[in-house]
């Protein structure tokens, strides 16, 4: 549980269960994705969703 909380904070609260599983496997901790998801719910670790940047069209008016 310590590793899950530590990795979650290190990832700026952006890793879900699937990415958390891949990160834990780097450190030889093999846990199922469902168990990680359950532990994250129990620890109230909620992923902050990243919003895509929407480009606005700006009308360029030439100054004469």
C-alpha positions as CSV (number, residue, x, y, z in Angstrom):
1,X,0.0,0.0,0.0
2,X,2.9,2.3,0.7
3,X,4.2,1.9,-2.9
4,X,0.8,2.6,-4.4
5,X,0.4,5.8,-2.4
6,X,4.0,6.9,-3.1
7,X,3.8,6.3,-6.9
8,X,0.4,8.0,-7.0
9,X,1.8,11.2,-5.4
10,X,5.0,11.0,-7.6
11,X,2.8,10.8,-10.7
12,X,1.0,14.0,-9.7
13,X,-2.1,12.0,-9.1
14,X,-2.4,11.0,-12.7
15,X,-1.7,7.2,-12.7
16,X,-4.7,4.8,-12.8
17,X,-4.6,1.1,-12.0
18,X,-3.2,0.1,-15.3
19,X,-0.2,2.5,-15.3
20,X,0.3,1.8,-11.6
21,X,0.6,-1.9,-12.4
22,X,3.3,-1.3,-15.0
23,X,5.2,1.0,-12.6
24,X,5.0,-1.6,-9.7
25,X,6.3,-4.3,-12.0
26,X,9.4,-2.2,-12.6
27,X,10.2,-2.8,-8.9
28,X,9.3,-6.5,-9.0
29,X,5.9,-6.1,-7.3
30,X,3.4,-8.2,-9.2
31,X,-0.2,-7.4,-8.3
32,X,-3.3,-7.7,-10.4
33,X,-4.9,-4.5,-11.9
34,X,-8.2,-5.2,-10.1
35,X,-6.4,-5.4,-6.7
36,X,-4.6,-2.2,-7.4
37,X,-7.9,-0.5,-8.4
38,X,-9.5,-1.8,-5.1
39,X,-6.6,-0.6,-3.0
40,X,-6.8,2.8,-4.7
41,X,-10.5,3.1,-3.9
42,X,-9.9,2.1,-0.3
43,X,-7.1,4.8,0.0
44,X,-9.4,7.3,-1.7
45,X,-6.8,7.9,-4.5
46,X,-8.7,9.6,-7.2
47,X,-7.0,10.4,-10.5
48,X,-7.0,14.0,-11.7
49,X,-8.0,13.9,-15.3
50,X,-5.9,15.9,-17.7
51,X,-7.8,18.2,-20.0
52,X,-6.7,18.6,-23.5
53,X,-5.7,22.0,-24.6
54,X,-8.2,23.5,-27.0
55,X,-6.9,26.0,-29.4
56,X,-9.0,29.1,-30.0
57,X,-9.1,30.7,-33.4
58,X,-8.3,34.4,-33.1
59,X,-9.4,36.7,-35.8
60,X,-6.4,38.8,-36.9
61,X,-7.5,42.2,-38.1
62,X,-4.9,44.2,-40.0
63,X,-4.4,47.8,-38.7
64,X,-4.3,50.2,-41.5
